[in-house]
Amino acid sequence: MNKIIEGGYAKVSVKESTTSGYPAVHVLLYLNKPLKVKWHEKSHTYRPDISDPYTKKILGSLKNLNDWNSVSPIWGVGFIDIYGFTKDRLSFRGYANPVNYIAKYISKSLDVNKIPELKTCKKVSELPEKYRTAVWTILNNLIWNSQTWVISKSFREALNKLKETRNKFKGNWIHVKTVRINDPFLYLFMGYSIEDTRKIISSLPLQIT
């Protein structure tokens, strides 16, 4: 990615494992030069739009564009799935945003006292399948001496810039009194004349719900 992505990027990476022990890395990228994305109604997600030459170049370096689920040329095992996010569409699989989605891995833990199988099993494959992902994730991180979560310095800096921008353009909100549909003030405020306002109110039903 360092070689092919123009303008640089900031990242959050989460190293998880599958139930069989293979790596399943989640990477959230904040791109200085964003890829073009388009909305897919079937999956309700944004996906890269390869009609854009730069997006096609980046995507083609990461996967075989002729087969979405093909083995990645740079990964070797399994495939790479890529989603895009926009300011107006950050939700992902029931989570408010992609950060929340990958943050679930922080809370994964194993309590030996609550999982008796951990004391007796000799192989991970002997564990109930629902525990294997967590066990493999912990074991692989121990073997490779790596952290489950890594947030780059550039990603933290990018978040600070977004916060500064949000505060800079923050709107000024004021409280106003609620008005009923038959309140003359509502129509006068909208620019209606006094005469038109009277006509509108007189045409309304006597009981307003």
C-alpha positions as CSV (number, residue, x, y, z in Angstrom):
1,M,0.0,0.0,0.0
2,N,2.9,2.3,0.7
3,K,3.9,1.9,-3.0
4,I,0.6,2.2,-4.7
5,I,-1.6,4.7,-2.6
6,E,-0.9,8.3,-3.6
7,G,-0.8,11.0,-1.0
8,G,-0.4,8.7,1.9
9,Y,-2.8,7.4,4.4
10,A,-3.5,6.9,8.1
11,K,-4.6,3.5,9.5
12,V,-6.1,1.4,12.3
13,S,-5.3,-2.3,12.0
14,V,-6.9,-5.1,14.0
15,K,-5.3,-8.5,13.8
16,E,-7.9,-11.2,14.3
17,S,-7.9,-14.9,13.4
18,T,-10.5,-17.2,11.9
19,T,-11.8,-20.3,13.6
20,S,-9.2,-22.3,11.7
21,G,-6.3,-20.1,12.8
22,Y,-5.7,-18.2,9.6
23,P,-5.2,-14.4,9.9
24,A,-8.2,-12.2,9.3
25,V,-6.9,-8.6,9.4
26,H,-9.2,-5.6,9.5
27,V,-7.7,-2.4,8.3
28,L,-9.4,1.0,8.4
29,L,-7.7,3.6,6.1
30,Y,-8.1,7.3,6.0
31,L,-6.9,8.2,2.5
32,N,-5.5,11.6,1.6
33,K,-6.5,10.9,-1.9
34,P,-9.8,9.0,-1.7
35,L,-10.9,6.3,-4.0
36,K,-14.1,6.7,-6.0
37,V,-17.0,4.6,-4.6
38,K,-20.6,3.9,-5.6
39,W,-23.6,2.7,-3.8
40,H,-24.6,-1.0,-4.1
41,E,-28.3,-1.3,-3.3
42,K,-28.1,-5.1,-2.9
43,S,-25.5,-5.1,-0.1
44,H,-26.4,-1.6,1.1
45,T,-22.7,-0.6,1.1
46,Y,-20.4,1.6,-0.8
47,R,-17.9,-0.3,-3.0
48,P,-14.9,0.9,-5.1
49,D,-16.0,2.2,-8.5
50,I,-13.5,0.9,-11.0
51,S,-14.7,3.2,-13.8
52,D,-12.3,5.6,-12.2
53,P,-8.7,4.9,-13.5
54,Y,-7.0,5.6,-10.1
55,T,-9.5,3.5,-8.2
56,K,-9.1,0.7,-10.7
57,K,-5.3,0.9,-10.4
58,I,-5.4,0.6,-6.6
59,L,-8.0,-2.1,-6.5
60,G,-6.3,-4.1,-9.2
61,S,-3.1,-4.2,-7.1
62,L,-5.0,-5.7,-4.2
63,K,-7.2,-8.2,-5.9
64,N,-8.3,-9.9,-9.1
65,L,-11.0,-7.6,-10.5
66,N,-12.5,-10.4,-12.6
67,D,-13.4,-12.4,-9.5
68,W,-14.5,-10.5,-6.4
69,N,-13.9,-13.5,-4.1
70,S,-10.6,-14.6,-5.7
71,V,-7.4,-15.2,-3.7
72,S,-5.6,-11.9,-3.3
73,P,-2.3,-11.7,-5.2
74,I,-0.7,-9.9,-2.3
75,W,-2.3,-11.9,0.5
76,G,-2.0,-15.4,-0.9
77,V,-4.6,-17.0,1.4
78,G,-8.2,-15.9,1.3
79,F,-9.6,-12.7,-0.2
80,I,-9.7,-9.0,0.4
81,D,-13.1,-7.4,0.8
82,I,-13.2,-3.6,0.4
83,Y,-15.9,-1.2,1.6
84,G,-16.0,2.6,1.2
85,F,-17.5,5.2,3.7
86,T,-18.7,8.7,3.1
87,K,-19.7,11.5,5.5
88,D,-23.4,10.8,5.0
89,R,-23.1,7.0,5.2
90,L,-20.8,5.7,8.0
91,S,-23.0,2.9,9.4
92,F,-21.7,-0.7,8.8
93,R,-23.4,-4.0,9.6
94,G,-25.5,-2.6,12.5
95,Y,-22.7,-0.5,13.9
96,A,-22.8,3.3,13.9
97,N,-19.5,3.6,12.0
98,P,-16.5,1.5,11.0
99,V,-14.5,2.4,14.1
100,N,-17.2,0.9,16.3
101,Y,-17.3,-2.2,14.1
102,I,-13.6,-3.0,14.6
103,A,-13.7,-1.8,18.2
104,K,-15.6,-4.9,19.2
105,Y,-12.3,-6.8,19.1
106,I,-11.0,-4.8,22.1
107,S,-13.7,-6.4,24.3
108,K,-13.0,-10.0,23.4
109,S,-11.6,-12.0,26.3
110,L,-11.4,-15.5,27.7
111,D,-12.2,-16.4,31.3
112,V,-10.8,-19.9,32.2
113,N,-13.1,-20.2,35.1
114,K,-16.2,-19.7,32.9
115,I,-14.9,-21.9,30.0
116,P,-13.9,-25.2,31.5
117,E,-12.9,-26.6,28.1
118,L,-9.8,-24.3,28.2
119,K,-8.4,-26.3,31.1
120,T,-8.8,-29.7,29.5
121,C,-8.4,-29.4,25.7
122,K,-5.1,-30.3,24.1
123,K,-5.8,-28.7,20.7
124,V,-7.7,-25.6,19.7
125,S,-9.8,-27.7,17.4
126,E,-11.2,-29.5,20.5
127,L,-12.8,-26.3,21.7
128,P,-16.4,-25.3,20.9
129,E,-16.2,-23.3,17.6
130,K,-17.5,-20.1,19.3
131,Y,-14.3,-19.9,21.4
132,R,-11.8,-20.7,18.6
133,T,-11.6,-17.2,17.1
134,A,-10.6,-15.6,20.3
135,V,-8.1,-18.3,21.2
136,W,-6.4,-18.3,17.8
137,T,-6.3,-14.5,17.9
138,I,-4.5,-14.5,21.3
139,L,-2.2,-17.3,20.3
140,N,-1.1,-15.8,17.0
141,N,-0.4,-12.4,18.7
142,L,1.7,-14.2,21.3
143,I,3.6,-16.2,18.7
144,W,4.3,-13.1,16.5
145,N,4.8,-10.8,19.5
146,S,2.2,-8.3,18.0
147,Q,-0.7,-6.2,19.3
148,T,-4.3,-6.9,18.4
149,W,-5.0,-3.2,18.0
150,V,-2.6,-0.7,16.3
151,I,-3.6,2.9,15.7
152,S,-1.1,4.9,13.7
153,K,0.1,8.3,14.8
154,S,-1.1,9.8,11.5
155,F,-4.6,8.4,12.1
156,R,-4.8,10.2,15.5
157,E,-3.6,13.4,13.8
158,A,-6.3,13.0,11.1
159,L,-9.0,12.6,13.8
160,N,-7.8,15.8,15.5
161,K,-8.0,17.7,12.2
162,L,-11.5,16.4,11.7
163,K,-12.4,17.6,15.2
164,E,-10.9,21.0,14.5
165,T,-12.9,21.3,11.3
166,R,-16.1,20.3,13.0
167,N,-15.7,22.8,15.7
168,K,-14.8,25.5,13.2
169,F,-18.0,25.0,11.2
170,K,-20.3,24.2,14.2
171,G,-23.7,25.8,13.8
172,N,-25.3,28.1,16.2
173,W,-28.4,26.5,17.6
174,I,-31.1,28.4,19.4
175,H,-34.3,27.2,21.3
176,V,-37.6,28.4,19.9
177,K,-41.1,27.9,21.3
178,T,-43.2,25.2,19.7
179,V,-46.2,26.5,17.8
180,R,-49.5,24.8,16.9
181,I,-50.7,24.5,13.3
182,N,-53.4,27.1,14.0
183,D,-51.1,29.6,15.6
184,P,-50.9,32.8,13.4
185,F,-47.3,33.3,14.3
186,L,-46.4,30.2,12.3
187,Y,-47.7,31.6,9.0
188,L,-46.5,35.2,9.6
189,F,-43.1,33.8,10.3
190,M,-43.2,32.0,6.9
191,G,-44.0,35.3,5.2
192,Y,-47.8,35.0,4.7
193,S,-49.8,38.3,5.0
194,I,-52.2,38.8,7.8
195,E,-55.1,38.3,5.4
196,D,-53.8,35.0,4.0
197,T,-53.0,33.8,7.5
198,R,-56.6,34.4,8.6
199,K,-57.8,32.5,5.5
200,I,-55.5,29.5,6.3
201,I,-56.5,29.3,9.9
202,S,-60.2,29.6,9.1
203,S,-59.9,26.7,6.7
204,L,-58.4,24.4,9.3
205,P,-60.5,21.8,11.1
206,L,-61.8,22.9,14.5
207,Q,-60.0,20.1,16.4
208,I,-56.3,19.8,15.7
209,T,-54.5,16.6,16.7
